[in-house]
Amino acid sequence: MAKLLAYYNLCPINNIDDFLGLSRDVDPGCVINTLGRNIILVVKISNQRQIRSWTVLDRLSSKVVYDFKSEQYVAVFGGRYIRCWGRDHTDVNTVKKIKLYRTVQDLFTLENGQTLILYSDGSCESLESALETRNEHKFSQDNARGVHNVDPKTHTIRDVRVLELDNGTPLLTYFLRKEEDGSVDFHYALLNPADLKVAKGIERVRMVRRGDDMKMVSGCVVDGSDGPSLLSIWSDSRIFNLHLSLGQSPKSEEGVGNFIELVQSFNVKEPVSMTGIGKDYVAVYANNKNQDGAMLVLFNVQFKVFQAKQLFKVHFHASRFWVVDSNILLAFGQTLAVVPFKISKEQLADMIGSQRTFDLSHTIDDESINEEGEFFDVYAFDEMRSEIGASGGQKNADEDVYEDDESMTEDATVPHRLTGEPEFEEVLRTAYRQTLPVDVVECPELPDDMVQIKLFTNADLSLGPLMLSEKFEIMLEELERSGCSEMEICDKVVPWLIQTSLTEDLAKCLKRYSVISERTIVSALKYALSLETDDDSGTDEPMEESAVSGGKFKIPASEHTDMPNQDVMVEAQASHPSHRDLLNVVLSCSFNRTALIPYARKELDFVTVTKLLQHLEYLLVDPLATLSETLHTVENFDSDEQTVQWIMVLIDSHYQQFILSTEESVRAQVQRMLDIVESHVGMIKQLNSLAPTLRHMMQRNAQESVRDSSQWYSIETVTLY
């Protein structure tokens, strides 16, 4: 899960065109800020404090970087002259200049501490190699190799990035824009780790799609889990992802990659800036959809979701990105903003969806869809089938055609023709039922001719299979196949289940998923409290409620199955006066207390809260009335702890109503809660006093094993004289 924290301004910028950029400093948490053509600052990001600064007379042509191998700062003046100085050097103007015979485009610091020099012709090398071989280019200033990768007169290099692969090989990537017609190409090449020169040549990808109006809005390189890839946003609001074929020429039929997502949160008609900020994450700065400001969003390429958003009041067309440690430095307008971000791998599965995945072998392969979302292959009918259809239309002999159809039913290549919508729905339901995951579990307690079937790895044997009714089960399966998170699935399905009063399916849904939003929990809680229970109806007929009935769906006590009951607490709970199945299922759901309190304060009135507290009181007092664990909390679920958490939520959300209430029943209820708490505290104190006794007994047993004595005391003779 990714999160953007509150941003703050690092320093003002006079002109973004003269702002040369930022780079990593030797001091942790600091950044080298080449503020202008003559000003160099080293600033600490956390407190905006200036550590050191220099002013130069000559005009800088690129940002200043720190070379970790030589432990010196490196700057380029006029594109041809290099100066290197130490961190304690005060006057940079006195440092000797070293002339290079090729124009330098920019300087970059790699993760291993090396400094890369990128020339304006697209070639590159390390700082050490440039200083050692600079005299070789003295008499051939254009290009020592005689090969022009880029013509600086007609093309411009933009958005340069250097990645370090898992094997330690550097990867150079940049976009090349032709100023004449505005066309853009993407270049990437592997570098030699020793001298940082191009190893096997530069590969090119044309950023062109079919259609006159299709233009690339922005693009960047992402360091993904499956390797580096090119992510691009286009003028039709589509996002494409192309995996880079390292060491091999890119396939022309791949184009700009595969379509992965449609942009709906921001406007692509205005300029968009983006950069990779880590494994599988991209930061995008763009105009709002309503064009009333700007926004900074984080996009997860692996799961294809937007996970965080930061809003700004004004959108600036010119904006640039840098990433230092866990901070995004965004330059726009006359401001350099710092946006800290956090990426938690542990919570990523909660947001994306950690439900069980299904076999997708029957779905369409990604390679069968091109960039426009169309099929590459055209699936034709069988030739014999086509001839029959043609002959039937010409001769108007329907009876002969039907006879041929019946005779051909044994041929597997001929599909069955569906006559109407009901038949189509029946075939579709049958297909879904065939792909449901089923586990067969052997149990020694069952007879020899019986087996136990578990669906969706159901661990709560008293609930039975957590399968919803047919229509809702198909809906859940489609949502899970499409990659929706558990929270999204519950937010969509639970309101429908409440509206249709399907209490059994609602309880199964809450048991089946582990990540449920607090708003959905409160909605289900209100519905569970509104159901009529045995206490409310006053019926005395001996009935045994289903474990997920919610008080409405009941099974006669006389009807029992041959399968033995494996949970002895079910019968006791079924006869207990506080037994409310659906309510207990809702109360068993895990939640965030801070996020739940506002919803409880808004949705639950005071009368409902007192009614719910009465049920929670039964759960604490009676040992037979307990909450049941869910599938995902079966190992560490504590019913009393969950009950106390709910009591604290209700008291915090309606604290003023409890204070101002003058009803005697409310005061008596609070007093009973206080007595319960004091009794539990007294038990803890008794256990605390019991600890020394148990420890003494353990020490005595240890002494017995050594001395082989059964006495609690020993007598020693001491000679004084």
ROVO-997464 format. One record per residue (C-alpha): residue number from 1; residue in one letter; x, y, z negated. Coordinates in steps of 0.05 Angstrom, whole numbers, plus 5000, padded with zeros to 4 digits. Each point is the difference from the previous one (the first is absolute). Layout:
N
{NUM A {X Y Z}}
...
***
This chain:
721
{1 M {5000 5000 5000}}
{2 A {5028 5068 5020}}
{3 K {4986 5065 4964}}
{4 L {5017 5073 5013}}
{5 L {5014 5042 4939}}
{6 A {4990 5075 4992}}
{7 Y {5045 5040 5046}}
{8 Y {5041 5062 4983}}
{9 N {5043 5050 5038}}
{10 L {5075 4989 5001}}
{11 C {5020 5066 5033}}
{12 P {4974 5050 5052}}
{13 I {5020 4996 5073}}
{14 N {5009 5063 5041}}
{15 N {4993 4968 5068}}
{16 I {4987 4926 5012}}
{17 D {5037 5003 5067}}
{18 D {5064 5022 4964}}
{19 F {4990 4949 4945}}
{20 L {5051 4946 5019}}
{21 G {4978 4946 4953}}
{22 L {5013 4959 4937}}
{23 S {5046 4942 4982}}
{24 R {5018 4956 4941}}
{25 D {5050 5028 4950}}
{26 V {5052 4963 4958}}
{27 D {4964 5019 4935}}
{28 P {4938 4957 4987}}
{29 G {4935 5038 5008}}
{30 C {5033 5057 5039}}
{31 V {4993 5020 5073}}
{32 I {5045 5041 5047}}
{33 N {4957 5056 5027}}
{34 T {5027 5034 5062}}
{35 L {4954 5059 4991}}
{36 G {5024 5041 5059}}
{37 R {5055 5008 5049}}
{38 N {5046 5027 4946}}
{39 I {4973 4975 4933}}
{40 I {5012 4932 4968}}
{41 L {4967 4981 4934}}
{42 V {5002 4938 4956}}
{43 V {4935 4997 4960}}
{44 K {4974 4951 4948}}
{45 I {4931 4978 5022}}
{46 S {4969 4988 4932}}
{47 N {5010 5070 4971}}
{48 Q {5017 5041 5063}}
{49 R {5066 5019 4969}}
{50 Q {5057 5022 5045}}
{51 I {5062 4958 4986}}
{52 R {5049 5033 5049}}
{53 S {4998 5043 5062}}
{54 W {5044 5026 5057}}
{55 T {4995 5056 5050}}
{56 V {5036 4995 5066}}
{57 L {5017 5053 5052}}
{58 D {4995 4954 5061}}
{59 R {4932 4976 5022}}
{60 L {4983 4928 4983}}
{61 S {4971 4958 5056}}
{62 S {4975 4940 4960}}
{63 K {4984 4982 4928}}
{64 V {5056 4988 4950}}
{65 V {5010 4928 4975}}
{66 Y {5043 4967 4947}}
{67 D {5050 4947 5023}}
{68 F {5003 4950 4943}}
{69 K {5064 4967 5026}}
{70 S {5043 5063 5002}}
{71 E {4959 5032 4943}}
{72 Q {4993 5065 5039}}
{73 Y {4946 5043 5030}}
{74 V {4998 5002 5076}}
{75 A {4972 5057 5043}}
{76 V {5000 5015 5075}}
{77 F {5009 5070 5026}}
{78 G {4981 5020 5071}}
{79 G {4990 4927 5019}}
{80 R {5075 4988 5008}}
{81 Y {5036 5016 4935}}
{82 I {4999 4958 4936}}
{83 R {5019 5022 4930}}
{84 C {5007 4953 4940}}
{85 W {5007 5025 4928}}
{86 G {4994 4973 4929}}
{87 R {4944 5012 4950}}
{88 D {5044 5047 4958}}
{89 H {5023 5042 5059}}
{90 T {4971 5070 4996}}
{91 D {5016 5034 5066}}
{92 V {4983 4958 5062}}
{93 N {5026 5054 5047}}
{94 T {5072 4984 4980}}
{95 V {4993 4926 5021}}
{96 K {5035 4982 5064}}
{97 K {4954 4985 5059}}
{98 I {5008 4937 5042}}
{99 K {4979 5005 5072}}
{100 L {4961 4946 5036}}
{101 Y {4995 4997 5076}}
{102 R {4928 4978 5003}}
{103 T {4939 5038 4975}}
{104 V {4973 4973 4935}}
{105 Q {4924 4993 4995}}
{106 D {4994 4984 4925}}
{107 L {5032 4965 4941}}
{108 F {4969 4943 4960}}
{109 T {5018 4963 4936}}
{110 L {4988 4925 5001}}
{111 E {4979 4960 4939}}
{112 N {5070 4970 4993}}
{113 G {5031 5070 4996}}
{114 Q {5026 5006 5071}}
{115 T {4991 5063 5041}}
{116 L {4972 4994 5070}}
{117 I {5013 5052 5053}}
{118 L {4948 5003 5056}}
{119 Y {5022 5037 5063}}
{120 S {4954 5038 5046}}
{121 D {5010 4948 5055}}
{122 G {4968 4945 4957}}
{123 S {5065 4965 4980}}
{124 C {5022 4994 4928}}
{125 E {5058 4978 4955}}
{126 S {5023 5005 4929}}
{127 L {5036 5060 4971}}
{128 E {5065 4962 4993}}
{129 S {4997 4977 5073}}
{130 A {4985 5070 5024}}
{131 L {5060 5030 4964}}
{132 E {5047 4945 5023}}
{133 T {4980 4999 5074}}
{134 R {4983 5073 5011}}
{135 N {5063 5012 5042}}
{136 E {4978 4946 5049}}
{137 H {4942 5044 5022}}
{138 K {5042 5063 5008}}
{139 F {5007 4994 5075}}
{140 S {4932 4969 5014}}
{141 Q {4953 5044 4959}}
{142 D {4936 4976 5033}}
{143 N {5004 4928 4978}}
{144 A {5060 4956 4988}}
{145 R {4964 4938 5025}}
{146 G {4974 5033 5062}}
{147 V {4928 4979 4984}}
{148 H {4947 5051 4983}}
{149 N {4946 4973 4954}}
{150 V {4965 5068 4995}}
{151 D {5005 5062 5042}}
{152 P {4998 5058 4950}}
{153 K {4979 5049 5054}}
{154 T {4934 4965 5016}}
{155 H {4985 4957 4938}}
{156 T {4995 5012 4925}}
{157 I {5014 4949 4945}}
{158 R {4948 5001 4944}}
{159 D {4982 4962 4937}}
{160 V {5066 4963 4991}}
{161 R {5002 4946 4948}}
{162 V {5053 4949 4980}}
{163 L {4976 4936 4966}}
{164 E {5042 4946 4968}}
{165 L {4974 4930 5014}}
{166 D {5000 4943 4951}}
{167 N {5065 4973 5028}}
{168 G {5035 5068 4991}}
{169 T {4998 5019 5074}}
{170 P {4982 5074 5012}}
{171 L {4944 5016 5049}}
{172 L {4998 5068 5035}}
{173 T {4932 5024 5025}}
{174 Y {4976 5066 5030}}
{175 F {4949 5029 5049}}
{176 L {5023 5032 5065}}
{177 R {4955 5054 5028}}
{178 K {5005 5026 5071}}
{179 E {4987 5075 4999}}
{180 E {4977 5003 5072}}
{181 D {4937 4958 4995}}
{182 G {4997 4985 4925}}
{183 S {5009 4924 5008}}
{184 V {5029 4962 4941}}
{185 D {5044 4938 4997}}
{186 F {5021 4961 4939}}
{187 H {5073 4978 4994}}
{188 Y {5029 4952 4950}}
{189 A {5066 4963 4994}}
{190 L {5039 4956 4951}}
{191 L {5066 5029 4975}}
{192 N {5065 4968 4981}}
{193 P {5007 5003 4924}}
{194 A {5074 5018 5005}}
{195 D {5001 5062 5045}}
{196 L {4924 5011 5008}}
{197 K {5004 5000 5076}}
{198 V {4946 4970 5044}}
{199 A {5010 4924 5002}}
{200 K {4959 4973 5059}}
{201 G {4973 5061 5034}}
{202 I {4938 5043 4988}}
{203 E {4931 4971 5012}}
{204 R {4944 5045 5026}}
{205 V {4925 4998 4991}}
{206 R {4956 5045 5043}}
{207 M {4946 5032 4957}}
{208 V {4947 4998 5054}}
{209 R {4930 4971 4999}}
{210 R {4949 4993 5055}}
{211 G {4956 5060 5008}}
{212 D {5013 5072 5018}}
{213 D {4980 5028 4932}}
{214 M {5040 4950 4958}}
{215 K {5058 5035 4967}}
{216 M {5041 4981 4939}}
{217 V {4986 5047 4942}}
{218 S {5054 4975 4953}}
{219 G {5043 4939 4987}}
{220 C {5052 4972 4952}}
{221 V {5039 4937 4984}}
{222 V {4976 4956 4942}}
{223 D {5044 4953 4961}}
{224 G {4949 4944 4995}}
{225 S {5000 4932 4966}}
{226 D {5005 4966 5068}}
{227 G {5055 5047 5025}}
{228 P {5001 5071 5027}}
{229 S {4942 5023 5043}}
{230 L {4978 5061 5038}}
{231 L {4935 5032 4975}}
{232 S {4967 5051 5045}}
{233 I {4936 5042 4996}}
{234 W {4965 5020 5064}}
{235 S {4952 5053 5023}}
{236 D {4941 4950 5000}}
{237 S {5009 4990 4924}}
{238 R {5031 4931 5008}}
{239 I {5061 4974 4963}}
{240 F {5046 4951 5036}}
{241 N {5056 4958 4970}}
{242 L {5058 4971 5041}}
{243 H {5050 4952 4969}}
{244 L {5070 5017 5024}}
{245 S {5035 4943 5036}}
{246 L {5069 5008 4971}}
{247 G {5055 4974 5044}}
{248 Q {4952 4989 5058}}
{249 S {4969 5045 5052}}
{250 P {4928 5020 4984}}
{251 K {4947 4966 5041}}
{252 S {4967 5047 5049}}
{253 E {4931 4968 4991}}
{254 E {5001 5016 4925}}
{255 G {4996 5074 5015}}
{256 V {4994 5041 4937}}
{257 G {4979 4940 4958}}
{258 N {4935 4974 4971}}
{259 F {4941 5041 4978}}
{260 I {4994 4993 4924}}
{261 E {4955 5056 4973}}
{262 L {4955 5058 5020}}
{263 V {5013 5067 4966}}
{264 Q {4938 5029 4968}}
{265 S {5027 5040 4941}}
{266 F {5038 5056 5037}}
{267 N {4999 5038 5065}}
{268 V {5047 4977 5055}}
{269 K {4986 5060 5045}}
{270 E {5049 5041 4958}}
{271 P {5074 4985 4991}}
{272 V {5015 4941 4954}}
{273 S {5065 4984 4963}}
{274 M {5017 4932 4972}}
{275 T {5059 4961 4972}}
{276 G {5015 4934 4967}}
{277 I {5008 5002 4925}}
{278 G {5016 4927 4983}}
{279 K {4980 4929 5014}}
{280 D {4936 5000 5042}}
{281 Y {4981 5071 4981}}
{282 V {4993 5064 5042}}
{283 A {4985 5071 4977}}
{284 V {4957 5042 5047}}
{285 Y {4989 5076 4997}}
{286 A {4941 5022 5043}}
{287 N {4940 5045 5004}}
{288 N {4936 4982 4964}}
{289 K {4943 4970 5039}}
{290 N {4959 5062 4986}}
{291 Q {5059 5044 5019}}
{292 D {4996 5037 4933}}
{293 G {5070 4984 4975}}
{294 A {5055 4948 5002}}
{295 M {5010 4932 4968}}
{296 L {5057 4953 4984}}
{297 V {4982 4927 5003}}
{298 L {5037 4934 4990}}
{299 F {4986 4944 5050}}
{300 N {5017 4927 4986}}
{301 V {5020 4969 5066}}
{302 Q {4998 4928 4975}}
{303 F {4928 5003 4976}}
{304 K {4978 5057 5046}}
{305 V {4968 5044 4946}}
{306 F {5007 5072 4976}}
{307 Q {5015 4996 4926}}
{308 A {5014 5070 4974}}
{309 K {4982 5071 5019}}
{310 Q {5024 5070 4980}}
{311 L {4962 5062 5024}}
{312 F {5028 5068 5019}}
{313 K {4961 5064 5012}}
{314 V {5034 5021 5065}}
{315 H {5026 4958 5058}}
{316 F {5064 5022 5035}}
{317 H {5017 4976 5069}}
{318 A {5075 4998 4986}}
{319 S {5017 4950 4945}}
{320 R {5058 4954 4986}}
{321 F {5012 4940 4954}}
{322 W {5057 4975 4956}}
{323 V {5001 4944 4949}}
{324 V {5048 5000 4941}}
{325 D {4993 4945 4948}}
{326 S {4925 4998 4982}}
{327 N {4985 5070 5024}}
{328 I {4971 5025 5065}}
{329 L {5028 5069 5018}}
{330 L {4952 5035 5048}}
{331 A {5019 5065 5034}}
{332 F {4941 5040 5027}}
{333 G {4988 5074 5009}}
{334 Q {5049 5034 4953}}
{335 T {4999 4947 4946}}
{336 L {5040 4938 4984}}
{337 A {4954 4955 4959}}
{338 V {5019 4939 4959}}
{339 V {4948 4944 4997}}
{340 P {5020 4943 4954}}
{341 F {4971 4932 5018}}
{342 K {4996 4932 4967}}
{343 I {4993 4932 5033}}
{344 S {4980 4943 4954}}
{345 K {5007 4931 5031}}
{346 E {4963 4967 4942}}
{347 Q {4935 5038 5014}}
{348 L {5003 4996 5075}}
{349 A {4962 4934 5003}}
{350 D {4944 5030 4957}}
{351 M {4986 5054 5051}}
{352 I {5010 4961 5063}}
{353 G {4962 4938 4977}}
{354 S {5026 4939 4965}}
{355 Q {4942 4954 5016}}
{356 R {5011 4933 5032}}
{357 T {5015 5003 5074}}
{358 F {4966 4956 5050}}
{359 D {5023 4962 5060}}
{360 L {5000 5048 5059}}
{361 S {5019 4950 5053}}
{362 H {4934 5010 5036}}
{363 T {5008 5075 5006}}
{364 I {5030 5037 5059}}
{365 D {5075 5003 5003}}
{366 D {5031 5069 4995}}
{367 E {5039 4987 5064}}
{368 S {4935 4993 5039}}
{369 I {4983 5074 4988}}
{370 N {5036 5056 5034}}
{371 E {5009 5072 4976}}
{372 E {4932 5021 5025}}
{373 G {4964 4945 4960}}
{374 E {4983 4960 5063}}
{375 F {5014 4927 5016}}
{376 F {5060 4983 5043}}
{377 D {4969 4934 5024}}
{378 V {4931 4992 5031}}
{379 Y {4967 4938 4975}}
{380 A {4960 4971 5060}}
{381 F {4942 4951 5000}}
{382 D {5009 4930 5023}}
{383 E {4998 4994 5076}}
{384 M {4946 4946 4998}}
{385 R {4958 5044 4955}}
{386 S {5007 5059 5047}}
{387 E {4979 4958 5060}}
{388 I {4939 4975 4963}}
{389 G {4980 5071 4982}}
{390 A {5009 5023 5072}}
{391 S {4961 4942 5029}}
{392 G {4944 5009 4951}}
{393 G {4993 5073 5019}}
{394 Q {4999 4987 5074}}
{395 K {4956 4939 5004}}
{396 N {4954 5020 4943}}
{397 A {5002 4928 4975}}
{398 D {4998 5010 4925}}
{399 E {4982 4928 4985}}
{400 D {5061 4974 5036}}
{401 V {5044 5048 4963}}
{402 Y {4974 4979 4933}}
{403 E {5009 4928 5017}}
{404 D {5072 5015 5018}}
{405 D {5008 5037 4935}}
{406 E {4975 4940 4960}}
{407 S {5046 4953 5038}}
{408 M {5059 5045 4986}}
{409 T {4990 5007 4925}}
{410 E {5051 4946 4989}}
{411 D {5053 5042 5034}}
{412 A {5037 5039 4946}}
{413 T {5023 5054 5049}}
{414 V {4929 5024 5014}}
{415 P {4973 5046 4944}}
{416 H {4930 4992 4973}}
{417 R {4954 5056 5022}}
{418 L {4963 5032 4942}}
{419 T {4927 5016 5013}}
{420 G {4988 5055 4949}}
{421 E {5023 5039 4939}}
{422 P {4977 4949 4947}}
{423 E {5039 4945 5033}}
{424 F {5062 5044 5005}}
{425 E {4996 5018 4926}}
{426 E {4992 4927 4981}}
{427 V {5062 4980 5040}}
{428 L {5039 5058 4968}}
{429 R {4980 4978 4930}}
{430 T {5021 4929 5015}}
{431 A {5068 5024 5024}}
{432 Y {5011 5040 4937}}
{433 R {4981 4942 4956}}
{434 Q {5052 4957 5035}}
{435 T {5057 5048 4981}}
{436 L {4985 5006 4926}}
{437 P {5059 4979 4956}}
{438 V {4982 4939 4957}}
{439 D {5044 4966 4948}}
{440 V {4984 4929 4976}}
{441 V {5023 4988 4928}}
{442 E {5004 4932 4968}}
{443 C {4974 4997 4928}}
{444 P {5008 4938 4956}}
{445 E {4936 5018 4962}}
{446 L {4957 4991 5062}}
{447 P {4975 4934 5027}}
{448 D {5040 4965 5053}}
{449 D {4952 5018 5056}}
{450 M {4999 5074 4983}}
{451 V {5048 5057 5014}}
{452 Q {5002 5073 4979}}
{453 I {5001 5054 5054}}
{454 K {5028 5069 4987}}
{455 L {4993 5059 5047}}
{456 F {5045 5061 4999}}
{457 T {5044 4968 4946}}
{458 N {4946 5008 4948}}
{459 A {5030 4988 4931}}
{460 D {4936 5012 4959}}
{461 L {4967 4931 5004}}
{462 S {4937 5024 4964}}
{463 L {4983 5050 5055}}
{464 G {5003 4952 5058}}
{465 P {5024 5022 5069}}
{466 L {5006 5075 5007}}
{467 M {4964 4999 5066}}
{468 L {4949 5053 5014}}
{469 S {4938 4992 5043}}
{470 E {5012 4986 5073}}
{471 K {4993 5071 5028}}
{472 F {5042 5032 4946}}
{473 E {5052 4945 5004}}
{474 I {5009 5014 5074}}
{475 M {5006 5074 4985}}
{476 L {5053 4988 4946}}
{477 E {5040 4955 5046}}
{478 E {5000 5052 5055}}
{479 L {5023 5054 4952}}
{480 E {5056 4955 4974}}
{481 R {5021 4983 5071}}
{482 S {5004 5073 5019}}
{483 G {5049 5013 4943}}
{484 C {4954 5040 4954}}
{485 S {5023 5005 4928}}
{486 E {4961 4969 4943}}
{487 M {4979 5068 4976}}
{488 E {4973 5019 5068}}
{489 I {4962 4935 5006}}
{490 C {4967 5008 4932}}
{491 D {4982 5073 5014}}
{492 K {4964 4979 5063}}
{493 V {4966 4935 4978}}
{494 V {4981 5013 4927}}
{495 P {4950 5057 5015}}
{496 W {4965 4955 5051}}
{497 L {4996 4943 4949}}
{498 I {4971 5047 4948}}
{499 Q {4950 5028 5049}}
{500 T {4976 4931 5020}}
{501 S {5000 4975 4927}}
{502 L {5044 4940 5015}}
{503 T {5027 4992 4929}}
{504 E {5032 4933 5013}}
{505 D {5039 5024 5060}}
{506 L {5019 5064 4962}}
{507 A {5029 4959 4943}}
{508 K {5039 4956 5049}}
{509 C {5028 5061 5036}}
{510 L {5024 5031 4934}}
{511 K {5032 4934 4980}}
{512 R {5031 4989 5068}}
{513 Y {5040 5065 5006}}
{514 S {5048 5028 4949}}
{515 V {5007 5073 5022}}
{516 I {4934 5037 4993}}
{517 S {4992 5075 4997}}
{518 E {4975 5030 4935}}
{519 R {4941 5032 5037}}
{520 T {4977 4932 5025}}
{521 I {5007 4970 4930}}
{522 V {4955 5054 4970}}
{523 S {4948 4990 5055}}
{524 A {4999 4925 4987}}
{525 L {4997 5013 4925}}
{526 K {4938 5044 5007}}
{527 Y {4966 4946 5042}}
{528 A {5018 4945 4951}}
{529 L {4971 5041 4942}}
{530 S {4936 5011 5038}}
{531 L {4986 4926 5008}}
{532 E {4948 4967 4955}}
{533 T {5030 4949 4952}}
{534 D {4968 4947 4955}}
{535 D {4999 5049 4942}}
{536 D {4961 5051 5042}}
{537 S {4951 4952 5031}}
{538 G {4986 4961 4937}}
{539 T {4994 4933 5035}}
{540 D {5013 4939 4957}}
{541 E {5001 4947 5056}}
{542 P {5064 4958 4993}}
{543 M {5040 5020 5060}}
{544 E {5074 4995 5016}}
{545 E {5025 5061 5037}}
{546 S {5049 4994 5057}}
{547 A {5070 5025 4985}}
{548 V {4992 5056 5050}}
{549 S {4925 5011 4998}}
{550 G {4997 5069 4968}}
{551 G {4936 4981 4963}}
{552 K {4955 4988 5061}}
{553 F {5023 4937 5035}}
{554 K {4988 4941 4953}}
{555 I {5005 4926 5004}}
{556 P {4952 4956 4960}}
{557 A {5033 4965 4941}}
{558 S {4975 4933 5023}}
{559 E {5038 5004 5066}}
{560 H {5072 4979 4988}}
{561 T {5053 4976 5047}}
{562 D {5043 4938 4990}}
{563 M {5062 5043 4996}}
{564 P {5022 5007 4927}}
{565 N {5005 5070 4971}}
{566 Q {5073 5018 4994}}
{567 D {4988 5065 4960}}
{568 V {4970 4988 4931}}
{569 M {4988 5074 4988}}
{570 V {4947 5005 5055}}
{571 E {4945 4965 4961}}
{572 A {5013 5041 4938}}
{573 Q {4999 5064 5040}}
{574 A {4937 4981 5037}}
{575 S {4961 4994 4934}}
{576 H {5031 5061 4967}}
{577 P {4955 5062 4993}}
{578 S {5053 5046 5029}}
{579 H {5011 4957 5062}}
{580 R {4995 5044 5063}}
{581 D {5038 4967 5056}}
{582 L {5006 5056 5052}}
{583 L {5016 5051 4946}}
{584 N {5056 4956 4974}}
{585 V {5028 4992 5070}}
{586 V {5002 5076 5009}}
{587 L {5032 5010 4932}}
{588 S {5054 4949 5018}}
{589 C {5025 5041 5059}}
{590 S {5067 5034 4990}}
{591 F {5000 5076 5003}}
{592 N {5040 5063 4986}}
{593 R {4975 5033 4938}}
{594 T {5019 5071 5021}}
{595 A {4965 4993 5067}}
{596 L {4938 4966 4971}}
{597 I {4983 5052 4947}}
{598 P {4976 5055 5049}}
{599 Y {4954 4951 5037}}
{600 A {4972 4973 4934}}
{601 R {4986 5071 4975}}
{602 K {4965 5018 5065}}
{603 E {4960 4937 5015}}
{604 L {4981 4971 4932}}
{605 D {4952 5037 4954}}
{606 F {5005 4997 4924}}
{607 V {4943 4950 4992}}
{608 T {5033 4952 5049}}
{609 V {5066 5008 4963}}
{610 T {4969 4982 4932}}
{611 K {4967 4940 5032}}
{612 L {5067 4978 5030}}
{613 L {5036 5010 4934}}
{614 Q {4950 4953 4967}}
{615 H {5019 4946 5049}}
{616 L {5074 5013 4990}}
{617 E {4989 4995 4925}}
{618 Y {4971 4930 5010}}
{619 L {5062 4981 5040}}
{620 L {5045 5021 4943}}
{621 V {4961 4970 4942}}
{622 D {4977 4933 5027}}
{623 P {5057 4953 5020}}
{624 L {4954 4962 5049}}
{625 A {4985 5063 5040}}
{626 T {5061 5015 5043}}
{627 L {5016 5028 5068}}
{628 S {5023 4954 5055}}
{629 E {5066 5010 5036}}
{630 T {5004 5014 5075}}
{631 L {5040 4960 5050}}
{632 H {5059 5048 4996}}
{633 T {5001 5008 4923}}
{634 V {4990 4929 4978}}
{635 E {5070 4994 4970}}
{636 N {5002 5065 4959}}
{637 F {4927 5018 4987}}
{638 D {4979 5019 4930}}
{639 S {4925 5010 4989}}
{640 D {5008 5040 4936}}
{641 E {5051 5046 5030}}
{642 Q {4956 5013 5061}}
{643 T {4940 5014 4954}}
{644 V {5040 5050 4958}}
{645 Q {5022 5035 5064}}
{646 W {4928 5009 5021}}
{647 I {4980 5027 4931}}
{648 M {5057 5051 5004}}
{649 V {4977 5021 5069}}
{650 L {4928 5011 4978}}
{651 I {5019 5038 4937}}
{652 D {5048 5045 5039}}
{653 S {4951 5014 5056}}
{654 H {4942 5017 4952}}
{655 Y {5038 5026 4940}}
{656 Q {4959 5064 4993}}
{657 Q {4933 4963 5003}}
{658 F {5023 4954 4943}}
{659 I {5023 5061 4959}}
{660 L {4936 5040 5011}}
{661 S {4951 4942 4994}}
{662 T {4954 5002 4939}}
{663 E {4968 4932 5011}}
{664 E {5009 4951 4943}}
{665 S {5006 4941 5047}}
{666 V {5060 5032 5035}}
{667 R {5035 5015 4934}}
{668 A {4987 4928 4977}}
{669 Q {5028 4974 5065}}
{670 V {5063 5041 4993}}
{671 Q {5006 4977 4927}}
{672 R {4995 4927 5022}}
{673 M {5055 5012 5051}}
{674 L {5043 5030 4945}}
{675 D {4988 4940 4955}}
{676 I {5021 4953 5057}}
{677 V {5064 5039 5011}}
{678 E {5016 5001 4926}}
{679 S {4988 4925 4994}}
{680 H {5048 4988 5058}}
{681 V {5052 5046 4968}}
{682 G {4992 4962 4935}}
{683 M {5012 4934 5035}}
{684 I {5063 5029 5031}}
{685 K {5024 5022 4932}}
{686 Q {4988 4930 4973}}
{687 L {5040 4971 5057}}
{688 N {5055 5050 4984}}
{689 S {5002 4975 4928}}
{690 L {4999 4928 5024}}
{691 A {5063 5010 5043}}
{692 P {5050 5000 4941}}
{693 T {4969 4936 4971}}
{694 L {5006 4964 5067}}
{695 R {5071 5025 5009}}
{696 H {5018 4975 4930}}
{697 M {4971 4933 5016}}
{698 M {5041 4995 5063}}
{699 Q {5063 5018 4962}}
{700 R {4983 4947 4947}}
{701 N {4992 4947 5054}}
{702 A {5068 5020 5028}}
{703 Q {5032 4992 4931}}
{704 E {4967 4933 4990}}
{705 S {5030 4975 5065}}
{706 V {5069 5021 4977}}
{707 R {4998 4980 4925}}
{708 D {4950 4944 5007}}
{709 S {4963 5026 4938}}
{710 S {4926 5008 4986}}
{711 Q {5006 5051 4943}}
{712 W {4980 5073 5005}}
{713 Y {5058 5020 4955}}
{714 S {5072 4980 4984}}
{715 I {5042 5001 4936}}
{716 E {5072 5021 5002}}
{717 T {5051 4997 4942}}
{718 V {5043 5061 4993}}
{719 T {5063 4997 4956}}
{720 L {5013 5068 4968}}
{721 Y {5063 4983 4961}}
***
